[in-house]
Amino acid sequence: MERSRDWSLATVVSFHCTWIVALFMGAYGAMETWAFDGAWTEALLRHALHVALISLGLLVILHIVLHRTVARPIARISAQLYRLGAGAEEMEPVETSIREIRQIVRGIELMRKRRRGGAAGPLRPSAEPALEELREQAKRVHSRDPEASRAILEATARLQGILDAAS
């Protein structure tokens, strides 16, 4: 099922925490009124005001903190990924105090460095001897089956092209 509206992480967490606090504070007020045989109208006014003010304060503070510490850095990371995907070589620094977000940033940096170094960079030393061995085998097969030898040499050339393009 697809949702009709996208919500920021800060908004979702803030609202969920707020309604949970309001629910339990309201339940506490109802239990206190019932336990001490208080008047419901007095309890409603006394506790409803506390619940409303604390819930509003919690909502505002949680939203601001989550937006600054989580949502904004994630938006910057997303923008960096789009830039890298479009071919940008450099990455703007993303400053954050959140450990998990720093791990994501380090992963993106590693990906960027590997991409810049060429995807086949670490593969080339192990691939070259294997390609040379294929060429030698094609030469041996050539006397018995020239058609198979040509197919092996063509596949070897394609592999060499892939390695050259990736470096």
C-alpha positions as CSV (number, residue, x, y, z in Angstrom):
1,M,0.0,0.0,0.0
2,E,1.4,3.4,-1.0
3,R,1.1,6.3,1.4
4,S,-0.5,9.5,0.1
5,R,1.9,11.9,1.9
6,D,5.5,11.9,2.8
7,W,6.5,12.9,6.3
8,S,9.9,13.9,7.6
9,L,11.5,11.6,10.2
10,A,11.5,14.5,12.7
11,T,7.8,15.1,12.2
12,V,6.9,11.4,12.6
13,V,9.0,10.8,15.7
14,S,7.9,14.1,17.3
15,F,4.2,13.4,16.8
16,H,4.4,9.8,18.0
17,C,6.4,10.8,21.2
18,T,3.9,13.6,21.8
19,W,0.7,11.5,21.6
20,I,2.3,8.8,23.7
21,V,3.2,11.3,26.5
22,A,-0.2,12.9,26.3
23,L,-2.0,9.5,26.5
24,F,0.0,8.4,29.5
25,M,-0.3,11.7,31.3
26,G,-4.0,11.8,30.6
27,A,-4.3,8.2,32.0
28,Y,-2.3,9.3,35.1
29,G,-4.6,12.3,35.6
30,A,-7.7,10.0,35.3
31,M,-6.3,7.5,37.8
32,E,-5.3,10.2,40.2
33,T,-8.8,11.7,40.1
34,W,-10.5,8.4,40.5
35,A,-8.2,7.3,43.3
36,F,-8.6,10.5,45.4
37,D,-12.3,11.0,44.6
38,G,-11.7,14.3,43.0
39,A,-14.0,16.3,40.9
40,W,-13.7,15.5,37.2
41,T,-14.1,19.1,36.1
42,E,-11.3,20.2,38.4
43,A,-9.1,17.3,37.3
44,L,-9.9,18.0,33.7
45,L,-8.8,21.6,33.9
46,R,-5.8,20.9,36.1
47,H,-4.4,17.9,34.1
48,A,-5.5,18.9,30.7
49,L,-3.5,22.2,31.0
50,H,-0.4,20.2,32.1
51,V,-0.8,17.6,29.4
52,A,-1.3,20.3,26.7
53,L,1.7,22.4,27.7
54,I,4.1,19.5,28.2
55,S,3.0,17.9,25.0
56,L,3.3,21.1,23.0
57,G,6.8,21.7,24.4
58,L,7.9,18.2,23.7
59,L,6.6,18.4,20.2
60,V,8.4,21.6,19.4
61,I,11.7,20.6,21.0
62,L,11.8,17.0,19.6
63,H,11.0,18.4,16.1
64,I,13.8,21.0,16.2
65,V,16.4,18.6,17.6
66,L,15.5,15.7,15.2
67,H,15.4,18.1,12.3
68,R,18.9,19.5,13.1
69,T,20.6,16.3,14.1
70,V,19.1,13.7,11.8
71,A,16.8,15.0,9.0
72,R,19.1,17.8,7.8
73,P,22.3,15.6,7.6
74,I,20.3,12.9,5.8
75,A,19.1,15.4,3.3
76,R,22.7,16.6,2.7
77,I,23.8,13.0,2.2
78,S,21.0,12.4,-0.3
79,A,22.1,15.5,-2.2
80,Q,25.7,14.2,-2.2
81,L,24.7,10.9,-3.5
82,Y,22.8,12.5,-6.4
83,R,25.8,14.7,-7.2
84,L,28.1,11.6,-7.2
85,G,25.6,9.7,-9.3
86,A,25.7,12.6,-11.8
87,G,29.5,12.3,-12.0
88,A,30.8,14.8,-9.5
89,E,34.2,13.9,-8.2
90,E,34.3,15.8,-4.9
91,M,32.0,15.6,-1.9
92,E,31.1,18.4,0.4
93,P,31.7,17.6,4.0
94,V,28.7,16.6,6.1
95,E,29.2,17.5,9.7
96,T,27.2,15.5,12.3
97,S,27.5,14.2,15.8
98,I,25.4,11.1,15.1
99,R,27.5,8.0,14.9
100,E,25.3,6.1,12.4
101,I,25.2,9.1,10.0
102,R,29.0,9.4,10.2
103,Q,29.2,5.8,9.2
104,I,27.1,6.4,6.2
105,V,29.3,9.4,5.2
106,R,32.4,7.3,5.6
107,G,30.9,4.6,3.3
108,I,30.1,7.2,0.7
109,E,33.7,8.5,0.9
110,L,35.0,5.0,0.4
111,M,32.7,4.5,-2.5
112,R,33.8,7.7,-4.1
113,K,37.5,6.9,-3.6
114,R,37.1,3.4,-5.1
115,R,35.1,4.8,-8.0
116,R,37.8,7.4,-8.7
117,G,40.5,4.7,-8.5
118,G,38.7,2.6,-11.1
119,A,36.5,-0.4,-10.5
120,A,39.0,-2.8,-12.0
121,G,42.0,-1.4,-10.2
122,P,42.4,-4.2,-7.6
123,L,41.2,-6.8,-10.1
124,R,43.8,-6.1,-12.8
125,P,46.8,-7.8,-11.2
126,S,44.8,-11.1,-10.8
127,A,43.0,-10.8,-14.2
128,E,46.1,-10.2,-16.4
129,P,47.6,-13.7,-15.8
130,A,44.2,-15.3,-16.3
131,L,43.8,-13.5,-19.7
132,E,47.3,-14.5,-20.7
133,E,46.5,-18.1,-19.9
134,L,43.3,-17.9,-22.0
135,R,45.4,-16.6,-24.9
136,E,47.9,-19.5,-24.6
137,Q,45.0,-22.1,-24.4
138,A,43.5,-20.5,-27.6
139,K,46.8,-21.0,-29.4
140,R,46.9,-24.7,-28.4
141,V,43.3,-25.3,-29.4
142,H,43.8,-23.5,-32.8
143,S,45.5,-26.5,-34.4
144,R,42.5,-28.8,-33.5
145,D,39.6,-26.3,-33.7
146,P,40.3,-22.9,-35.3
147,E,36.7,-21.8,-34.7
148,A,36.9,-22.5,-30.9
149,S,40.2,-20.7,-30.8
150,R,38.8,-17.6,-32.4
151,A,35.8,-17.6,-30.0
152,I,38.2,-17.8,-27.0
153,L,40.4,-15.0,-28.4
154,E,37.3,-12.8,-29.0
155,A,36.1,-13.4,-25.4
156,T,39.5,-12.6,-24.1
157,A,39.6,-9.4,-26.1
158,R,36.2,-8.4,-24.7
159,L,37.4,-9.1,-21.1
160,Q,40.5,-7.0,-21.8
161,G,38.3,-4.2,-23.1
162,I,36.1,-4.4,-19.9
163,L,39.2,-4.2,-17.7
164,D,40.6,-1.3,-19.7
165,A,37.3,0.6,-19.6
166,A,37.0,0.1,-15.9
167,S,40.5,1.5,-15.1
